[in-house]
Amino acid sequence: MDDVTVESRMLGGLWGILVGDALGVPVEFLSRDDVRKNAVTAMRGYGTHNQPPGTWSDDSSMTLCTIDSLMRGFDTTDMASRFLQWFAKGLWTPHGEPFDIGVTTSDALCLFEHGTPAEEAGGDGELNNGNGSLMRMLPVVLQFRASDRPTMIDRIHRVSAITHRHPRSLMACGYYGLIVSHMLNGTPVGQALESATPEFEAAYCAEAFDEQKAHFAELVSGRIASMGEDEIRGSGYVVNTLKASVWCLMKSDSFSEATLRAVNLGEDTDTTGAVAGSLAGIQFGERGIPSEWIKALARCEDLAGLLEKFVGGLGDFHQS
């Protein structure tokens, strides 16, 4: 992996979201046992949402809207407006209309539409800790990767707050960002976690985060590396998604293995696949993703144009 460029890692991470998402869409909401009766081994379609092969969900659509907004500058009001355009008008959907949205995200966009400021729209209750902001956070990390850590964490928090404002969600997104920032330099996920952990503890030393730290114990302690599959959940809870994604990559030797492992955990398969796919794409680079999976994606040429333009501009556009 030493010959994988930073640009390839960035593109790999972004394509990884789309591919992992599309792999998971047909089996979303199925239990682990039910998924394994017909395990996912390749790109396929229909199933849960009755969508053709290569169809991506809200995870990728909101990621693409995030990219679209960031290319115009950092403006959370603009970003939230694009999320609303996705939900109401089909912006950056695979086939012209959305077919899946989380309750917390839906509620936040409704508040924003009716005048709540973007960074105050997200739910901040205990039950608002779904993975709906974690799934779309990679473009923000890429854009601010060269900034100092407090600036990167601040931007991550502000983008998460559009839909998810609870401290635990902010921390999960921040931890993810720190892990990714190390992986972009070629550090494997296990070592990246080890390097990111003291930064995570330093970033979240304020009293407001004290009650949340126990939820990240397996990651902070490094115990995640020795956990068995029966201890890993593919649910929609943000901490479970982060743990599952790190764990799947730790246990795998390729993009395909990591992403399929994530999807076959069952439950929130599209988002676990998307987040695990982002990390695996960064670790193995764009060329590590099976080309047939990328080519199978809906609107593949449109996607390539957007991703390449975004990544191509990051050298001069990470601190706006």
WOCORJO-V571799 format. One record per backbone hydrogen bond with DSSP energy under -1.0 kcal/mol. NH is the residue of the N-H (numbers start at 1). CO is the residue of the C=O. E is the energy in kcal/mol with one decimal. If there is no record, write none. Layout:
BEGIN
NH;CO;E + NH;CO;E
END
This chain:
BEGIN
4;1;-1.8 + 9;5;-2.1 + 10;6;-2.5 + 11;7;-2.6 + 12;8;-2.6 + 13;9;-2.5 + 14;10;-2.1 + 15;11;-3.0 + 16;12;-2.3 + 17;13;-1.4 + 18;14;-1.5 + 19;15;-2.9 + 20;16;-2.6 + 21;17;-2.5 + 22;18;-2.5 + 23;19;-2.4 + 24;20;-1.4 + 25;21;-1.6 + 27;24;-1.2 + 28;25;-1.3 + 29;267;-3.3 + 30;27;-1.9 + 35;31;-2.5 + 36;32;-2.1 + 38;35;-1.6 + 46;51;-5.8 + 48;26;-2.6 + 55;52;-1.1 + 61;57;-2.2 + 62;58;-2.8 + 63;59;-1.3 + 64;60;-2.9 + 65;61;-2.2 + 66;62;-1.9 + 67;63;-2.2 + 68;64;-2.8 + 69;65;-2.2 + 70;66;-2.8 + 71;67;-2.1 + 72;69;-2.1 + 73;70;-1.5 + 79;75;-2.3 + 80;76;-2.6 + 81;77;-2.0 + 82;78;-1.9 + 83;79;-2.1 + 84;80;-2.2 + 85;81;-2.1 + 86;82;-2.2 + 87;83;-2.3 + 88;84;-2.9 + 89;85;-2.3 + 90;86;-1.5 + 91;85;-1.5 + 93;90;-1.5 + 106;102;-2.6 + 107;103;-2.8 + 108;104;-2.1 + 109;105;-2.5 + 110;106;-1.9 + 111;107;-2.1 + 112;108;-2.5 + 113;109;-2.4 + 114;110;-1.3 + 115;112;-1.9 + 116;111;-2.4 + 120;117;-2.1 + 121;118;-1.2 + 122;161;-1.9 + 123;163;-1.5 + 128;125;-2.0 + 131;236;-1.3 + 135;131;-1.9 + 136;133;-1.1 + 137;134;-1.5 + 141;137;-1.8 + 142;138;-2.6 + 143;139;-2.3 + 144;140;-1.8 + 147;144;-1.2 + 152;148;-2.2 + 153;149;-2.8 + 154;150;-2.4 + 155;151;-2.3 + 156;152;-2.3 + 157;153;-2.7 + 158;154;-2.4 + 159;155;-2.1 + 160;156;-2.5 + 161;157;-2.4 + 163;160;-1.8 + 164;160;-3.7 + 165;123;-3.0 + 166;123;-1.0 + 170;166;-2.1 + 171;167;-2.5 + 172;168;-2.3 + 173;169;-2.3 + 174;170;-2.4 + 175;171;-2.9 + 176;172;-2.3 + 177;173;-2.3 + 178;174;-2.2 + 179;175;-2.5 + 180;176;-2.7 + 181;177;-2.1 + 182;178;-1.2 + 183;179;-2.1 + 184;180;-2.2 + 185;182;-1.2 + 186;183;-2.3 + 187;182;-1.3 + 192;188;-2.6 + 193;189;-2.5 + 194;190;-1.8 + 195;191;-2.3 + 196;192;-2.5 + 197;193;-1.8 + 200;196;-2.6 + 201;197;-2.6 + 202;198;-1.9 + 203;199;-2.5 + 204;200;-1.6 + 209;206;-1.9 + 210;207;-1.3 + 212;209;-1.4 + 215;212;-1.4 + 216;213;-1.8 + 217;214;-1.4 + 220;216;-2.8 + 221;217;-2.7 + 224;218;-2.0 + 225;222;-1.5 + 226;223;-1.6 + 231;228;-2.1 + 232;229;-1.6 + 238;129;-2.8 + 241;237;-2.2 + 242;238;-2.1 + 243;239;-2.6 + 244;240;-2.9 + 245;241;-2.2 + 246;242;-2.1 + 247;243;-2.8 + 248;244;-2.8 + 249;245;-1.6 + 250;246;-2.3 + 251;247;-1.8 + 252;249;-1.5 + 258;254;-2.1 + 259;255;-2.6 + 260;256;-2.6 + 261;257;-2.0 + 262;258;-1.8 + 263;259;-2.4 + 264;260;-2.3 + 265;262;-1.3 + 266;263;-1.6 + 267;30;-3.9 + 268;234;-2.2 + 269;267;-2.1 + 272;268;-2.4 + 273;269;-2.1 + 274;270;-2.0 + 275;271;-2.7 + 276;272;-2.5 + 277;273;-2.3 + 278;274;-1.8 + 279;275;-1.8 + 280;276;-2.8 + 281;277;-2.5 + 282;278;-1.7 + 283;279;-2.3 + 284;280;-2.6 + 285;281;-1.7 + 288;285;-1.4 + 289;286;-1.5 + 293;290;-1.1 + 294;290;-1.4 + 295;291;-2.7 + 296;292;-1.1 + 297;294;-1.4 + 298;54;-2.4 + 300;297;-1.0 + 303;299;-2.6 + 304;300;-2.5 + 305;301;-2.2 + 306;302;-2.1 + 307;303;-2.9 + 308;304;-2.4 + 309;305;-1.7 + 310;306;-2.5 + 311;307;-2.7 + 312;308;-2.3 + 313;309;-1.2 + 314;311;-1.2
END
